[in-house]
């Protein structure tokens, strides 16, 4: 009986009745994140992962391009000029963002991004619902599948195509990953110690393109 009560309590915590439905004019933040006008919380598209804003990929001819920007453009195009979306909350991520399935112009944004090849099914967090959409995009060489790319979750961990530059300056990545007596600390542009922090890659220090990438690699934000 105690086990049944515990299970019932858990079900109540994740009950669809507590999930939010949101609608309004959308602003594209990146290839898998939007904001709705008048709401402070950003919305992460459920079950999909698009390239990061500064991530580069190779097209069918081996030429590098900013695939993160292309993914964001694709999302904006799916939403359309009207800009209105409706979203149903599925979960919350560790950053407090709403994770949702969103629609615009009769299309589901999550699925359409995967079908067009500008996002992958986020296998770690999805329930497999976009498997066929991804297989179709890969078979037809649409979007990212036309060339070479690193899966976004691997890119955030530091994996790169051989054609991607190894230094922050060449990669246009601006977050400094310093190593000192305080451990591994990353510094954002404009922060207190950013200007005086010098990165020595020979000592294991690194440049990062996103805070998420830095955290995944074991760096932390400055204290205080």
TAGI-V73076 format. One line per field, one symbol per residue. ss: DSSP state (H for helix, E for strand, - for the rest). psi: psi as a letter, one per 30 degrees, with the letter a starting at -180 (. if undefined). A space follows every 10 residues. Layout:
ss = ???
psi = ???
This chain:
ss = -HHHHHHHHH HHH--HHH-- EEEEEEEEEE --EEEE---- --EEE--EE- -----EEE-- ---EEEHHHH HHHHHHHHH- ---EEEEEEE EE-----EEE EEEE--EEHH HHHHH----E E--------- HHHHHHHHH- --HHHH-E-- -HHHH----- -------HHH H---EEEEEE --EEEEE--- ---------- HHH--EEE-- HHHHHH---E E---
psi = eeeeeeeeee eeegkfffkk kklakkkkea fgklkkkfke klkkkkgljl klegkklkaf ggkkljfeee eeeeeeeeel fegklkkkkf akafggkkjl kllkhgkkee eeeeefggll kiffflggfg eeeeeeeeeg hkbeffbklk kefeefffkl lffklfleee fhkfkkjlka fgajkkklkf legeefkkkj ffggllklfl eeeeeffgll lkk.
